[in-house]
Amino acid sequence: MKKALLLIISIVALGLSYAQERPSFIHRQCDHFTVDIQENVYIWKDATLEKYDPDGNLMSNYSNYELGDICNVDASIPSKILVFHKEASVITILDNTLSPVGNRLSLFEHNLFSVTLAAFAGANRIALFDNSTHQLILTDLSLNIASTTPVNFGEQFNPTSMAIALDKSIVLIDTTYGLFFFDNFGTFERKILLPNILAAQWQGNFFVYLKDGKLQKYDIFAMDSILIADGLADITEFRLTNKKLFLLGLDGRIQCRPIVRR
C-alpha cells in the first residue's frame, strides 16, 4: 500500500513538473519531429529535414524540393532513415548523415497510387497503408509486394500513423478510434478503442498517448492507463525516451525535459 502511494505521488509530481515553463530545446520551427533510440532529434518542415544531436546541435540536413513536402519520417533504425514524400509518392532512404542511399523508390511505378503512410516493418521490410483501397501492404526494400491485407473498418477509418510494437506487431493508429493490430504477416489480430487521441507512440509494452492535455501510458496487458504528465494543452506531438520527454508546441518549437524518476 505504501509503495503504491509513493508511486502515485511520484507520477503526480512528474506531471506537475511538466506543467511549468518549458524552455525551447531546438529553436528552429518545424511541422513535425521524431527521435531515434540514440536520442537524436529529426525535425521537418515543408521539404527540409534536419538532424540534431541529443544536446540540440545541428548535425546534418536533407531537402529535395522536386519531391514536395515531407509527409513522415521513420528513424526507428538510426543508420537507415525512411523519408516519405506523399505528394510525389516517393520514398527515399537516407544514411545517418541524411545522405540518400540507393535510388528513390517510386510507389507509382509499383502501381501504388494512394499510399498515405509508410514506415519500416523491421530492418528489411516496408509497411504501407493505401487509403483508397484500404489495404495494409508489406514490401521489401525495393517495393516488391510480399502481402496485402484488406482493412475493412469502414470508410471513416483513416489511420494517421503506423508503429511496430515490441512483439513485432504492426499497429495502425487512428486518432479518432484507437489502435488496430496486425501480425508481422499483415493479418489483423485485434483492436483497442482509445478515441480522440492527439498523438501516440510505442514504448516497450506500453502505448503512450496525448489526449486532453495529458500524457498517459496505456498497459496493453492490464488494459489500464497511468498519468505521466499534465498541463500539455499547448502540445501537438511528443516523443518519450527512457531519459527525456520531447514536446512539440503550437509555436512549432521543440522542447525537452529530463525524466525525473523518484
KADAZI-V339968 format. One record per residue. PHI is phi in radians with two decimals (none if undefined). OMEGA is omega as a letter, one per 30 degrees, with the letter a starting at -180 (999 if undefined). D_LAST is the distance of its C-alpha to the last C-alpha in Angstrom with 1 decimal. Layout:
# KADAZI-V339968
PHI|OMEGA|D_LAST + PHI|OMEGA|D_LAST
This chain:
# KADAZI-V339968
none|a|16.9 + -1.13|l|14.3 + -1.11|l|11.8 + -1.11|l|12.8 + -1.14|l|12.5 + -1.10|l|8.8 + -1.12|l|8.4 + -1.09|l|10.8 + -1.09|a|9.3 + -1.12|a|6.1 + -1.12|l|8.8 + -1.13|l|11.1 + -1.09|l|9.2 + -1.08|l|8.8 + -1.07|a|12.4 + -1.15|a|13.6 + -1.11|a|12.6 + -1.38|l|14.9 + -1.36|a|17.6 + -1.36|a|18.1 + -1.04|a|20.6 + -2.07|a|20.1 + -1.20|l|22.4 + -1.21|l|24.5 + -1.69|l|23.7 + -2.14|a|27.2 + -1.50|l|30.0 + -1.30|l|32.4 + -1.39|l|32.8 + -2.56|l|32.7 + -1.54|a|33.4 + -2.60|l|30.9 + -2.73|l|28.4 + -2.60|a|26.6 + -2.38|l|24.4 + -1.64|a|25.1 + -1.21|l|23.1 + -1.64|l|23.4 + 1.19|l|21.9 + -1.29|a|25.4 + -1.95|l|26.1 + -2.04|l|29.4 + -2.06|l|30.8 + -2.44|l|34.2 + -2.51|a|36.6 + 0.97|a|40.1 + -1.80|a|41.4 + -1.98|l|39.1 + -2.05|l|36.0 + -2.21|l|34.0 + -2.00|l|31.4 + -2.10|l|28.8 + -1.36|a|26.7 + -1.08|l|22.9 + -1.66|l|23.6 + 1.55|l|25.9 + -1.62|l|29.2 + -1.14|a|32.1 + -1.86|a|33.1 + -2.85|l|35.9 + -2.57|a|37.4 + -2.55|l|39.7 + -2.73|l|42.1 + -2.63|a|45.2 + -1.21|l|46.8 + -1.09|a|49.5 + -1.61|l|47.1 + 1.47|a|45.7 + -1.13|l|42.2 + -1.42|a|39.3 + -1.53|l|38.1 + -2.65|a|35.1 + -2.27|l|33.5 + -1.97|l|32.0 + -1.95|a|30.0 + -1.16|l|28.6 + -2.03|a|30.8 + -1.00|a|30.3 + -1.54|a|33.8 + -2.58|a|35.5 + -1.70|l|34.7 + -1.68|l|36.5 + -2.10|a|37.8 + -1.94|l|39.7 + -1.71|a|42.4 + -1.18|a|43.2 + -1.07|l|46.3 + -1.53|a|48.0 + 0.97|a|46.6 + -2.27|l|45.6 + -1.91|l|42.7 + -2.07|l|42.2 + -1.78|a|40.3 + -2.03|l|38.9 + -1.53|a|37.7 + -1.28|l|34.7 + -1.79|a|36.7 + 1.13|l|37.5 + -1.68|a|41.1 + -1.05|l|42.9 + -2.03|l|43.5 + 1.27|a|46.7 + -1.51|l|48.5 + -1.10|l|47.3 + -1.82|a|46.9 + -1.59|l|49.1 + -1.18|l|48.3 + -1.02|a|51.7 + -1.16|l|53.5 + -1.90|l|52.0 + 1.04|l|53.1 + -1.97|a|49.6 + -1.88|a|50.3 + -2.48|l|47.5 + -1.31|a|44.2 + -1.99|l|41.3 + -2.37|l|38.3 + -2.56|l|38.0 + -2.76|l|35.3 + -1.22|l|35.0 + -2.10|a|35.2 + 1.81|a|34.5 + -1.21|a|35.8 + -2.16|l|39.4 + -2.39|l|39.6 + -2.16|l|39.3 + -1.84|a|38.7 + -2.21|l|40.6 + -2.09|l|40.9 + -1.70|a|44.4 + -1.31|a|44.4 + -1.40|a|48.2 + -1.57|a|48.7 + 0.89|l|45.3 + -2.27|l|44.7 + -1.63|a|41.8 + -2.10|l|43.4 + -1.92|a|42.3 + -2.31|l|44.0 + -1.48|a|44.1 + -1.31|l|43.4 + -1.85|a|47.0 + 1.23|l|46.6 + -1.33|a|48.9 + -1.28|l|48.0 + -1.71|l|46.8 + -2.81|l|46.2 + -2.31|a|46.3 + -2.25|l|44.8 + -1.10|l|46.0 + -1.96|a|43.1 + -1.73|l|44.8 + -2.03|l|42.5 + 1.63|a|44.9 + -1.16|a|45.9 + -1.41|l|43.0 + -1.18|a|40.5 + -2.57|a|39.3 + -1.08|a|36.1 + -1.81|l|34.5 + -2.75|a|32.4 + -2.42|a|32.3 + -2.51|l|29.6 + -1.97|l|29.5 + -1.35|a|27.2 + -1.06|a|25.9 + -1.50|l|29.0 + 1.33|l|31.2 + -1.14|l|32.1 + -1.62|a|33.3 + -2.11|l|31.7 + -1.62|a|33.6 + -1.91|l|31.5 + -1.81|a|33.6 + -1.16|l|31.6 + -1.43|a|34.1 + -1.96|a|34.0 + 2.54|a|31.1 + -1.97|a|30.8 + -2.22|a|33.8 + -1.72|l|33.5 + -2.30|l|36.2 + -1.33|a|36.4 + -1.28|l|37.0 + -1.75|l|40.8 + 1.60|a|40.3 + -1.47|a|41.0 + -1.13|a|39.3 + -1.99|a|37.0 + -2.92|l|35.2 + -2.39|l|33.7 + -2.18|a|30.6 + -1.45|l|31.4 + -2.39|a|28.8 + -1.29|l|31.1 + 1.06|l|30.8 + -1.53|a|27.7 + -1.64|a|27.8 + -2.67|a|26.1 + -2.73|l|24.5 + -2.74|l|23.4 + -1.69|l|22.7 + -2.50|a|19.6 + 1.13|l|20.3 + -1.57|a|21.3 + -1.95|l|19.8 + -1.88|a|21.6 + -1.84|a|19.7 + -2.46|l|21.9 + -1.92|a|22.4 + -2.66|l|24.4 + 0.93|l|25.3 + 1.31|a|22.9 + -2.17|l|19.9 + -1.73|a|18.1 + -2.25|l|17.7 + -1.92|a|17.2 + -1.88|l|20.2 + -1.48|a|20.4 + -1.25|l|24.1 + -1.60|l|24.5 + -1.37|a|23.0 + 0.96|a|24.3 + -2.50|a|21.5 + -1.92|l|19.4 + -2.17|l|15.8 + -1.24|l|15.0 + -1.79|a|12.9 + -2.63|a|14.3 + -2.19|l|17.2 + 1.27|a|19.8 + -1.98|a|21.2 + -1.14|a|24.8 + -1.65|a|26.0 + -1.87|l|24.6 + -1.90|l|27.0 + -2.52|l|25.2 + -2.60|l|21.8 + -2.49|a|20.7 + -1.96|l|17.2 + -1.99|l|16.5 + -1.20|a|13.8 + -2.05|a|12.9 + -2.43|l|14.5 + -2.04|l|15.8 + -1.77|a|19.5 + -2.30|l|21.4 + -1.90|a|25.2 + -1.52|l|26.4 + -1.06|l|29.7 + -1.42|l|31.0 + 1.41|a|30.8 + -1.93|a|28.3 + -1.53|l|25.2 + -2.04|a|21.9 + -2.46|l|18.8 + -2.28|l|15.2 + -1.23|l|12.4 + -1.45|l|9.6 + -1.72|a|6.4 + -1.74|a|3.8 + -1.91|999|0.0
